[in-house]
Amino acid sequence: LTYLDDLLPKLWAFICELRPHRGLKLFLECLNNETEESKQHLSMLMLFCDCSWHLITILDDIEGYEEQISFKLEELVTISSFLNSFVFKMIWDGNIYFTETPK
């Protein structure tokens, strides 16, 4: 899925169109709901993150910054800002818990 040229940009465009603030509020609400629709939305975000992570980690500097494969630099900034806000709010609202690693 990662290597399909238009999947990730189209998936990101869909996430951006979900609601204001690129769907941030929607995804945060989904964390507190156990509905099938919430699970589908979160699965879509997880798919996007997994595929993007795989792609971004294998791109070299020329492919990522000069050729801008899959995402323009502005989109990468927007994606990182969205994910930063999402993870911060997850932690702040107590939707993610940290446990001690076993010794």
C-alpha positions in Angstrom: 0.0 0.0 0.0 2.9 2.4 0.8 4.1 2.3 -2.8 0.8 3.2 -4.4 1.6 6.7 -5.7 -1.7 8.3 -4.9 -3.0 6.4 -1.8 -1.3 8.4 0.9 -2.0 11.9 -0.5 -5.7 11.0 -1.1 -6.0 9.5 2.3 -4.5 12.6 3.9 -6.9 14.8 1.8 -9.8 12.8 3.1 -8.6 13.1 6.7 -8.3 16.9 6.2 -11.9 17.1 4.8 -13.5 15.2 7.7 -14.1 18.3 9.9 -12.4 21.5 10.9 -8.8 21.3 12.1 -8.2 18.3 9.8 -10.5 16.0 11.7 -8.5 16.3 15.0 -11.7 16.8 17.0 -13.3 13.8 15.3 -10.4 11.5 16.0 -10.2 12.6 19.6 -14.0 11.9 20.0 -13.5 8.5 18.4 -11.1 7.6 21.2 -13.9 7.9 23.8 -16.5 6.0 21.7 -16.8 2.3 21.2 -19.0 2.6 18.1 -18.2 0.8 14.9 -17.9 4.1 13.1 -15.3 5.3 15.6 -13.3 2.2 15.1 -13.4 2.7 11.4 -12.2 6.3 11.6 -9.3 5.3 14.0 -8.4 2.4 11.7 -8.1 4.8 8.8 -5.8 7.0 10.8 -3.7 4.1 11.9 -3.5 2.9 8.2 -2.3 6.4 7.2 0.2 6.6 10.0 1.6 3.1 9.4 2.0 3.5 5.6 3.4 7.1 5.9 5.9 6.0 8.6 7.1 3.2 6.4 7.4 5.5 3.3 9.0 8.4 5.1 11.6 6.3 6.8 12.8 4.8 3.5 13.1 8.0 1.6 16.5 9.6 1.3 16.9 13.4 1.5 16.7 14.0 -2.2 13.5 11.9 -2.5 11.9 13.5 0.5 12.9 17.2 0.3 13.8 17.8 -3.4 11.6 15.4 -5.3 8.9 15.5 -2.5 7.7 12.0 -3.2 4.1 11.5 -2.0 4.0 14.7 0.1 5.0 18.3 -0.4 7.0 19.9 2.4 4.0 22.0 3.5 1.9 18.8 3.8 4.6 17.1 5.9 4.6 20.2 8.2 0.8 20.0 8.4 0.8 16.2 9.1 3.4 16.5 11.8 1.5 19.4 13.4 -1.7 17.3 13.3 -0.1 14.2 14.8 1.7 16.3 17.5 -1.6 17.9 18.5 -3.4 14.5 18.4 -0.8 12.7 20.6 -0.6 15.7 23.0 -4.4 15.8 23.5 -4.5 12.0 23.9 -2.0 12.2 26.7 -3.5 15.4 28.2 -7.0 13.8 28.3 -5.7 10.6 29.7 -6.5 8.4 26.6 -3.0 7.0 26.7 -1.3 5.5 29.7 2.3 4.9 30.3 3.4 1.9 32.2 6.8 1.0 33.7 8.7 -1.4 31.7 9.4 -4.6 33.5 12.9 -5.1 34.8 
